[in-house]
Amino acid sequence: MIVTFCRRLNDHLARFWWGQQDQRESMKWTSWRAICRHKILGGLGFLDFNNNNIALLAKQAWRILQNPDNMLTVMYKAKYFFQTLFLQAVLGSRTSWD
């Protein structure tokens, strides 16, 4: 997902949780970081979309490295890093996570 989209999702969820309406600021009793902490660590276990997106990208990279003959891996290689290895691929000019 695009970083700005992740931020907007987090913002909408935070506004809903904190009860913000009509651009009026409401009292924020705790930080968003604390709310997103796991329940075992004292948080509420809310999903931080940006961190979740990074985890899913890392999981996809792991699958590419572990399954080089997978059809999806072959497709990615043909489209994005056909002249090099996956770990040596350079960042494109139009990335979605800037």
C-alpha positions in Angstrom: 0.0 0.0 0.0 1.0 3.6 -0.5 2.4 5.2 2.6 0.0 8.2 2.4 -2.9 5.7 2.2 -1.6 3.9 5.3 -1.4 7.2 7.2 -4.9 8.1 6.2 -6.3 4.8 7.4 -4.5 5.3 10.7 -5.8 8.8 10.9 -9.4 7.7 10.3 -9.1 5.0 12.9 -7.6 7.3 15.4 -10.3 10.0 14.8 -13.0 7.3 15.3 -11.4 6.0 18.5 -10.8 9.4 20.0 -14.2 10.7 18.9 -13.1 13.7 16.8 -15.9 15.3 14.8 -16.0 18.2 12.5 -12.3 19.1 12.7 -12.6 19.8 16.5 -9.8 18.5 18.5 -10.7 16.1 21.3 -8.8 15.0 24.3 -6.3 12.2 23.4 -5.9 10.3 26.6 -3.0 8.2 25.3 -0.7 8.1 22.3 -1.5 6.2 19.1 1.7 4.2 19.6 0.4 3.0 23.0 -2.9 2.1 21.5 -1.2 0.0 18.7 0.8 -1.9 21.3 -0.1 -5.6 21.7 -2.6 -6.3 24.5 -0.1 -8.4 26.4 2.2 -5.3 26.6 -0.6 -3.0 27.9 -2.0 -1.7 24.6 -5.3 -2.2 22.8 -3.8 -4.2 20.0 -4.9 -1.9 17.2 -3.3 -2.5 13.8 -0.8 0.1 12.6 -1.3 0.0 8.9 2.1 1.3 8.0 3.9 -1.4 10.1 1.6 -4.1 8.8 2.4 -3.1 5.3 6.1 -3.3 5.9 5.7 -6.7 7.5 3.7 -8.0 4.4 6.3 -6.6 2.0 9.0 -8.5 4.0 7.0 -11.6 3.9 6.6 -11.3 0.2 10.4 -10.8 -0.2 11.0 -13.9 1.9 8.7 -15.9 -0.4 10.6 -14.7 -3.4 13.9 -15.7 -2.0 12.7 -19.1 -0.7 10.7 -20.1 -3.8 12.6 -19.0 -6.9 10.6 -21.4 -9.2 7.2 -20.1 -8.0 5.0 -18.7 -10.8 4.6 -15.3 -9.0 8.4 -15.1 -8.4 9.1 -15.8 -12.1 6.6 -13.1 -13.0 8.1 -10.5 -10.6 11.6 -11.3 -11.9 10.6 -10.9 -15.5 8.9 -7.5 -14.8 11.0 -5.9 -12.1 14.5 -7.3 -11.7 15.1 -9.4 -14.8 18.8 -8.3 -15.2 19.9 -8.8 -11.6 19.3 -10.8 -8.5 16.4 -9.9 -6.2 18.7 -8.6 -3.4 20.7 -6.5 -5.8 17.7 -4.9 -7.6 17.7 -1.1 -7.5 14.8 1.0 -6.4 12.7 2.2 -9.3 11.9 5.9 -10.0 8.2 5.6 -9.2 7.9 3.9 -5.9 4.7 3.8 -3.8 6.3 4.0 -0.4 8.0 7.4 -0.6 
